[in-house]
Amino acid sequence: MASTVGRFDVAVVGGGAAGFAAALAAVKAGRSAILFAPPARFPPGRTAALLGGSIDFLSDLDVWPTLKEHAAPITGIRLIDATSRLIRAPEATFFATEVGRPVFGFNIPNGDLVDALKQRAEATPDLTVVAAPVERVVPREEDVLIAAGEKCYTARLAVAADGARSLARDAAGIRVKTWSYPQAALVATLGVQFPHQGVSTEFHTERGPFTLVPMPGDRVSLVWVDRPVETERALSLAPDDFAREVETRARSIHGAMRLDSKPAVFPLSASLAMCFAARRIVLVGEAAHVFPPIGAQGLNLGFRDVVALGHVLVRHAADPGSPSALRAYHTARQADVRTRTLAVDLLNRSLLTAFLPVQVARGVGIAVASSVPPLRKALIRRGLAI
Ligand SMILES: Cc1cc2nc3c(=O)[nH]c(=O)nc-3n(C[C@H](O)[C@H](O)[C@H](O)COP(=O)(O)OP(=O)(O)OC[C@H]3O[C@@H](n4cnc5c(N)ncnc54)[C@H](O)[C@@H]3O)c2cc1C
């Protein structure tokens, strides 16, 4: 085995948004850190709607000033029941100003988000960034050994931020429960004739949500969840036919549309780790939880993992990989991650089900939530998160 070339407090595996954020948070907590971030490519149409807490976190990391120009504010959320069912919810639009806030959050292209985090990481003197992928992670009594690019590194704590098929999570011996949905998500950016005015529109169909989220200028990002055979069909359409079909499905609320990016399809699945820390390794982002893209939950939850990690690193400075540090992290994340996973799963299944009582409950639930002022405000305060 190659000789050990560096010792760190924290080693982060994975250069997605969660990995870069975790490395920056570790340095902010006063720990020496190394990040293994092989270059990643993002389809141009893929964006993330980030809610208030995530924006505060990005501001704390000093990333928000660079990112702001690429982000579109989301000031309103419109829900349209586009099912053909007997019991349908009435259309409801919620505005952040109803609870005295200017915005729910911002919609940001994933590529710009990771670029901004990367720029910040490269300008951070106490952070070492290695572009080689990690080949091996070996937890030991006092540290974790990490092999990458024919070199070895050790750290007191390793952070698994290497996504759904995490090698670092396997090294911790943590099992995941994985399940799939009969759906895929098609994403693309489209130019629109009528301004979106900051309002994100979700059409709820029997096959999943069809969502148009504001982007800077007169553009929206489409997240179209449907049966895989349907998303594949849409993918094969000529650009003008694709734009016309999206316009029709969107009931022309934005007028004529123009395809602005190559559409891309992601199969929908979900997974949940059985625990979030073991053997000097903690899990953040999709290494810990994967959701269908419904209700803008995934990365917002990933950033909350990183915020919790930052607290643990401050409180367990002497040995951030100690059993008490790992316990603290697991306990801090358990309830939030499990409730969100369950809620997103239920919401998605409530759309797919043909079971009448569930359809009624959904329709009535949305109607009551939008028409009873205290419920309406409570929902808006939570960014319409379930
Ligand atoms: C269509 C769609 C729409 C979405 N919309 C939203 C939204 O609106 N709001 C929201 O909050 N979330 C949304 N999400 C979820 C969000 O995109 C994910 O939660 C987020 O991108 C996951 O980030 P991550 O850093 O955890 O994982 P990833 O982005 O998967 O990053 C993992 C990284 O680890 C690297 N890696 C893997 N193995 C190794 C190794 N051995 N060594 C080193 N590096 C390695 C990979 O190259 C990759 O760069 C959406 C998801 C989808 C599919």
The ligand as a Gaussian input file, in Angstrom:
#p B3LYP/6-31G(d) Opt

LIG

0 1
 C      -35.069000      15.681000     -11.177000
 C      -34.622000      16.066000      -9.810000
 C      -34.997000      17.296000      -9.282000
 C      -34.614000      17.662000      -7.988000
 N      -35.017000      18.858000      -7.483000
 C      -34.677000      19.202000      -6.218000
 C      -35.111000      20.429000      -5.661000
 O      -35.823000      21.202000      -6.299000
 N      -34.726000      20.745000      -4.383000
 C      -33.950000      19.897000      -3.645000
 O      -33.637000      20.225000      -2.495000
 N      -33.513000      18.724000      -4.155000
 C      -33.852000      18.356000      -5.417000
 N      -33.407000      17.175000      -5.940000
 C      -32.486000      16.354000      -5.153000
 C      -31.043000      16.869000      -5.301000
 O      -30.710000      17.023000      -6.665000
 C      -30.083000      15.878000      -4.630000
 O      -30.485000      15.718000      -3.293000
 C      -28.646000      16.396000      -4.624000
 O      -28.201000      16.721000      -5.904000
 C      -27.741000      15.322000      -4.026000
 O      -26.472000      15.882000      -3.806000
 P      -25.305000      15.001000      -3.176000
 O      -24.109000      15.894000      -3.120000
 O      -25.785000      14.347000      -1.931000
 O      -25.083000      13.797000      -4.201000
 P      -24.484000      13.813000      -5.685000
 O      -24.881000      15.055000      -6.417000
 O      -24.850000      12.489000      -6.284000
 O      -22.916000      13.904000      -5.473000
 C      -22.139000      12.793000      -5.118000
 C      -20.759000      13.025000      -5.679000
 O      -19.879000      12.008000      -5.177000
 C      -18.991000      11.676000      -6.195000
 N      -18.448000      10.328000      -5.932000
 C      -19.054000       9.123000      -6.073000
 N      -18.203000       8.138000      -5.738000
 C      -17.035000       8.744000      -5.387000
 C      -15.756000       8.264000      -4.963000
 N      -15.507000       6.947000      -4.845000
 N      -14.783000       9.160000      -4.690000
 C      -15.010000      10.494000      -4.781000
 N      -16.190000      10.995000      -5.206000
 C      -17.179000      10.134000      -5.504000
 C      -19.827000      11.738000      -7.485000
 O      -18.985000      11.909000      -8.612000
 C      -20.686000      12.966000      -7.203000
 O      -20.092000      14.158000      -7.694000
 C      -33.810000      16.771000      -7.218000
 C      -33.430000      15.532000      -7.747000
 C      -33.842000      15.173000      -9.017000
 C      -33.454000      13.819000      -9.561000

